[in-house]
Amino acid sequence: MKVSCAIAGGGPAGMMLGFLLARAGISVVVLEKHRDFLRDFRGDTIHPATLQLMYELGLLDDFLKRPHQEVTRLAAVIGPHVMPLGDFTHVPTHCKFLALMPQWDFLDFLVQHAKRYAPFNLMMQANVTGLKWSGDRVDGVLVSTPEGDITIEADLIIGADGRHSTVRPSAGLKSVARGTPIDVLWMRISRKESDPRQAFGFVGRASLLVLIDRDTYWQCGYVIPKGAFEGIRSRGLPAFQHDLAAAAPFLADRTGELDTWADVSLLTVQIDMLERWHRDGLLCIGDAAHAMSPVGGVGINLAIQDAVATANIVSEELARGRVREETLAAVERRRTFPTRVIQNIQVFVQDRVITRVLRGTDGADPKVPFALKLFSRVPLLQRIPAWLVGVGVRPEHVGTPEVP
């Protein structure tokens, strides 16, 4: 197979870029190693900035027909107090809310609309195992499929295959990691109609539990100190169920749904960024270029912004053939600053807020941080975290044309 662009990874970054390039009349193949999208992802938050892109593409009304929940305000339950975190009703976008939608629905939506364009190709169960080189230039990918191994040649290779990327080490790209003091235990517990319909963070005595509303069940993220999972397992499942119930008492009658430790997945949190995102003929974007912490749930939004910036900057050259490495460097320059700003905020929150919560204070109820007290007294301040989470730094806008 020979295409203009081959994209390793069918996540938000890869699928959005594939859609935008095909829409612009550029032949593209997206290579996804899984059989389908029906699996648990790290997050299901569709940010106002992403909804703005759907609006610019003329897809918003169709997109919002998919089952979803709309969140206009975020709050945290800290001991006996419900404290505001952010107010999205004033963000400078068409949609002034955060949408909660399973990521598999979001990806399926992009695929459905991308298939309207003849240059779009999607290969499932296509695992990129290496790169094809022509001298010092990357000009293809090696792919394992159920039918056998194949080579796909392309004018541009995109590594959008996540934090465990095959592409970036194959290209000799090195990342710089930043210390992360936390991990997350990921699980699902059924939801009742009487439960709150918001996504909440529950801060308890040396505990932090985040709940994502998936309509019929809660996707639960229980934050733990890094490396603490084995100690938690050694205490036994009933003790862990008790910890969950203590963090969110309305779940007390359902924590027993976690029958075995197989129902609990460990997500290892990492923050890193490539020293250089590109080689001649290759560019990494999304988590493959910069792994994000789950703090703020901004990883998906940043990945999609990377994809839009990439399409805007490279599509004109790509339509003519070879993309210069200076053009790929321009994508990196544009996206490094917003990524670094958000990562710095995540590190601050992890080190200065979450770590202190997890240490606890002699079994006493956690204290409400002064900043959150200010958010309650001066509601205008709630717009700041909503803007950072919902819109971010240097939001991108669709600049590629639609070619019939």
C-alpha positions in Angstrom: 0.0 0.0 0.0 1.2 3.5 -0.8 -0.6 6.5 0.8 0.3 10.2 1.5 0.0 9.7 5.3 0.1 6.6 7.5 -1.1 7.1 11.1 -0.1 4.6 13.8 -2.9 4.6 16.4 -6.6 5.1 16.1 -7.1 7.1 19.3 -8.4 10.7 19.4 -5.3 12.2 17.9 -4.9 9.7 15.1 -8.6 9.5 14.2 -9.1 13.3 14.2 -6.0 13.8 12.0 -7.1 11.0 9.6 -10.5 12.6 9.3 -9.1 16.1 8.6 -6.6 14.9 6.0 -9.2 12.8 4.2 -11.6 15.7 4.3 -8.9 17.8 2.6 -8.5 15.2 -0.2 -5.3 13.6 1.1 -5.0 9.8 1.0 -4.5 8.5 4.6 -4.6 5.2 6.4 -5.2 4.9 10.2 -3.7 1.8 11.7 -5.4 0.6 14.9 -4.0 -2.6 16.6 -7.3 -3.5 18.4 -10.2 -5.3 16.9 -12.7 -2.6 17.9 -13.0 0.4 20.2 -15.1 -1.3 22.9 -12.8 -1.1 25.9 -12.2 1.1 28.9 -10.2 4.2 28.2 -8.6 6.6 30.6 -11.2 9.3 30.1 -14.5 10.2 28.5 -14.4 13.9 28.7 -15.1 15.9 25.5 -14.0 19.5 26.3 -15.6 22.7 25.1 -12.6 23.3 22.8 -13.3 19.9 21.1 -17.0 20.6 20.8 -16.0 23.9 19.2 -14.1 21.9 16.5 -17.2 19.8 15.9 -19.1 23.1 15.5 -16.6 24.4 13.0 -16.8 21.2 11.0 -20.6 21.4 10.9 -20.9 18.1 12.9 -22.0 19.4 16.3 -25.7 18.7 16.1 -25.1 15.2 14.8 -22.4 14.6 17.5 -24.7 15.7 20.3 -27.3 13.2 19.2 -25.0 10.5 20.7 -25.8 9.6 24.3 -23.9 11.9 26.6 -24.1 14.0 29.8 -23.5 17.7 29.9 -21.6 19.2 32.8 -21.7 22.9 33.3 -20.0 23.0 36.7 -17.6 20.8 38.5 -17.4 20.4 42.3 -15.4 18.5 44.9 -16.8 16.9 48.0 -14.2 17.6 50.7 -15.3 15.9 53.9 -18.7 17.4 54.7 -18.3 20.3 52.3 -19.3 20.6 48.6 -16.8 23.0 47.0 -17.0 24.5 43.5 -14.1 23.8 41.2 -15.1 25.3 37.8 -17.9 27.0 35.9 -18.0 26.3 32.2 -20.9 28.6 31.5 -18.7 31.5 30.5 -16.0 29.7 28.3 -15.5 31.5 24.9 -16.8 28.6 22.9 -20.1 27.6 21.2 -20.8 24.9 23.8 -20.4 26.1 27.4 -20.3 22.7 29.0 -18.1 19.6 29.3 -19.6 16.5 27.6 -19.2 13.0 29.1 -19.3 10.5 26.3 -17.6 7.0 26.2 -14.5 7.4 24.1 -15.5 4.5 21.9 -18.6 6.5 20.8 -16.5 9.5 20.0 -14.1 7.4 17.9 -16.9 5.7 16.2 -18.4 9.0 15.3 -15.2 10.2 13.7 -14.8 7.0 11.7 -18.4 7.3 10.5 -17.9 10.7 9.1 -14.3 10.1 7.9 -15.6 7.2 5.7 -17.6 9.7 3.7 -14.3 10.7 2.1 -12.7 8.4 -0.4 -9.1 9.1 0.7 -9.8 7.7 4.2 -8.8 4.1 5.0 -9.0 2.4 8.4 -7.3 -0.9 9.2 -8.3 -2.6 12.4 -6.1 -5.3 14.0 -3.2 -3.6 12.2 -0.3 -3.3 14.7 2.6 -1.1 13.7 5.8 -3.0 14.7 8.5 -0.9 13.1 9.5 1.7 10.6 10.8 1.5 7.0 13.7 3.7 6.2 15.2 5.2 3.1 18.6 6.4 4.3 17.9 8.8 7.2 14.3 9.3 6.1 11.3 7.4 7.4 9.2 6.4 4.4 6.9 3.6 5.7 5.7 1.4 8.5 5.9 -2.3 9.1 2.5 -3.7 10.1 1.4 -7.0 11.6 -2.1 -8.1 10.6 -4.1 -11.3 11.0 -3.5 -12.0 7.3 0.3 -11.5 7.7 2.9 -8.8 7.8 2.8 -5.9 5.3 4.7 -2.7 4.6 2.9 0.6 4.0 4.8 3.3 2.3 3.9 7.0 2.9 5.1 10.5 2.4 4.5 11.2 6.1 4.3 8.8 9.1 2.4 9.9 12.2 3.1 8.3 15.6 -0.2 8.6 17.5 0.1 5.3 19.2 0.0 6.5 22.8 2.3 6.6 25.8 3.5 3.0 25.0 4.3 4.0 21.5 6.2 1.7 19.2 6.9 4.5 16.7 8.9 6.8 18.9 11.6 4.3 20.1 11.7 2.9 16.6 12.5 6.4 15.4 15.1 6.9 18.1 13.1 9.7 19.8 13.8 10.1 23.5 11.5 11.4 26.1 12.2 13.3 29.3 10.1 12.1 32.2 8.8 14.2 35.1 8.3 12.5 38.5 4.7 11.6 39.3 3.8 10.6 42.9 0.5 9.0 42.1 -1.2 6.1 40.3 -4.9 5.4 39.7 -7.0 2.3 40.3 -9.7 2.1 37.6 -13.0 0.2 38.1 -16.7 0.4 37.4 -19.6 0.4 39.9 -23.3 0.6 38.9 -25.1 3.9 39.1 -28.6 4.5 40.5 -31.0 7.2 39.4 -30.9 8.6 42.9 -27.1 9.2 42.5 -25.8 12.6 41.7 -25.5 13.1 37.9 -22.4 15.1 38.1 -18.8 14.0 37.8 -17.4 14.5 41.3 -14.1 14.4 43.1 -14.5 13.0 46.6 -11.8 14.0 49.0 -11.8 12.0 52.2 -9.4 11.1 55.0 -6.2 10.3 53.0 -8.3 9.4 49.9 -9.3 10.8 46.6 -12.0 9.2 44.4 -13.1 10.6 41.0 -16.4 9.4 39.4 -17.3 9.7 35.7 -20.9 9.3 34.9 -21.5 6.6 32.2 -25.2 6.6 32.6 -25.7 3.0 33.9 -22.5 2.9 35.9 -19.8 5.0 37.4 -16.3 4.8 36.0 -14.3 5.2 39.2 -10.7 6.4 39.5 -9.2 5.9 43.0 -6.0 7.8 43.4 -3.2 6.1 45.3 0.4 6.9 46.1 2.7 5.5 43.4 3.7 1.9 44.1 1.0 1.5 46.8 -1.1 -1.0 44.9 0.5 -4.2 46.3 0.1 -2.9 49.8 -3.6 -2.3 49.1 -4.0 -5.8 47.7 -2.3 -7.3 50.7 -5.0 -5.8 53.0 -7.7 -7.7 51.0 -10.6 -6.8 48.8 -13.1 -6.1 51.6 -10.8 -3.5 53.1 -10.5 -1.8 49.7 -14.3 -1.9 49.3 -14.6 -0.2 52.7 -12.2 2.5 51.6 -14.3 3.2 48.5 -17.5 3.4 50.6 -15.8 5.8 53.0 -14.8 8.0 50.1 -18.3 8.1 48.6 -20.9 6.8 51.1 -23.7 6.6 48.5 -21.7 3.7 46.9 -21.6 1.7 50.1 -24.3 -0.8 49.0 -22.5 -1.5 45.7 -18.8 -1.8 46.3 -19.4 -5.6 46.6 -19.8 -5.6 42.8 -16.0 -5.7 42.7 -15.9 -9.5 43.1 -12.1 -10.0 42.5 -9.0 -7.9 42.0 -9.5 -8.6 38.3 -12.2 -6.0 38.4 -9.6 -3.3 39.4 -7.1 -2.1 36.9 -3.9 -0.2 37.8 -3.2 2.8 35.6 0.4 3.9 36.0 0.5 7.7 35.8 3.4 9.3 33.9 4.2 12.7 32.6 6.8 13.0 29.9 7.6 14.8 26.6 9.8 14.0 23.7 13.0 16.0 23.4 12.2 16.2 19.7 8.8 15.2 18.2 10.0 14.5 14.6 12.4 12.9 12.2 12.6 13.4 8.5 9.3 11.8 7.3 7.9 11.3 10.8 6.0 13.2 13.5 4.7 12.1 16.9 1.6 13.7 18.4 -0.7 13.2 21.3 0.4 10.9 24.1 3.1 9.5 21.8 4.8 13.0 22.0 3.7 13.9 25.6 2.1 11.6 28.1 -0.2 13.5 30.4 -1.4 13.0 34.0 -5.2 12.4 34.4 -5.4 15.6 36.5 -8.0 17.8 34.7 -8.8 15.1 32.2 -7.1 17.2 29.5 -5.1 14.5 27.7 -7.8 13.9 25.0 -8.3 17.6 24.4 -4.5 18.2 24.0 -4.2 15.2 21.6 -7.0 16.5 19.4 -5.5 20.0 19.4 -2.2 18.4 18.2 -4.1 16.7 15.4 -5.8 19.9 14.2 -2.5 21.9 14.4 -0.8 19.1 12.4 -3.4 19.1 9.7 -3.4 22.9 9.4 0.4 23.1 9.1 1.3 20.0 7.0 -1.7 19.5 4.7 -0.6 21.9 1.9 2.8 20.3 1.6 1.5 16.8 2.0 -1.0 17.3 -0.8 2.0 18.0 -3.1 4.1 15.1 -1.7 7.0 15.2 0.6 6.7 17.3 3.9 9.9 19.1 4.9 11.3 18.4 8.3 11.2 22.2 9.0 7.4 22.0 8.6 7.2 19.1 11.1 9.3 21.2 13.5 6.8 24.0 13.2 4.1 21.7 14.5 6.3 20.9 17.5 7.0 24.5 18.2 3.3 25.4 18.1 2.2 22.6 20.4 5.1 22.5 22.9 4.2 25.7 24.8 0.5 24.7 25.6 1.6 21.2 26.5 4.3 22.4 28.8 2.0 24.9 30.5 -0.6 22.2 31.3 2.0 19.7 32.4 3.4 22.3 34.8 0.0 22.8 36.3 -0.5 19.0 36.6 2.8 18.6 38.4 1.9 21.5 40.8 -1.5 19.9 41.6 0.0 16.4 42.1 2.8 17.6 44.3 1.1 20.4 46.3 -2.5 19.2 46.5 -3.1 15.5 45.8 0.0 14.2 47.6 -1.0 16.2 50.7 -4.5 14.7 50.6 -3.2 11.1 50.3 -0.9 11.6 53.3 -3.9 12.6 55.5 -3.8 14.2 58.9 -4.2 11.7 61.8 -7.6 10.5 60.6 -9.1 14.0 60.6 -11.4 15.3 57.9 -9.4 17.0 55.2 -9.1 20.8 55.3 -10.6 22.9 52.5 -7.8 24.6 50.6 -7.8 28.4 50.8 -8.2 28.7 47.0 -11.4 26.7 47.0 -12.8 28.9 49.8 -12.0 31.9 47.5 -13.9 30.1 44.6 -17.0 30.0 46.9 -16.7 33.6 48.0 -15.8 35.0 44.5 -17.6 32.9 41.9 -15.9 34.8 39.1 -12.7 32.9 40.0 -14.4 29.6 39.0 -14.0 30.6 35.4 -10.2 30.3 35.5 -9.9 26.5 36.0 -12.9 26.0 33.7 -11.0 27.9 31.0 -7.8 26.0 31.6 -9.5 22.6 31.5 -12.2 23.4 28.9 -10.3 25.5 26.4 -6.7 25.3 27.3 -3.7 27.3 26.1 -3.6 28.2 22.4 -6.7 26.4 21.2 -6.6 25.3 17.6 -9.3 25.9 14.9 -10.0 24.0 11.7 -7.9 25.6 8.9 -8.0 22.8 6.3 -10.5 22.9 3.5 -13.2 20.3 2.6 -12.4 18.9 -0.8 -15.4 17.2 -2.4 
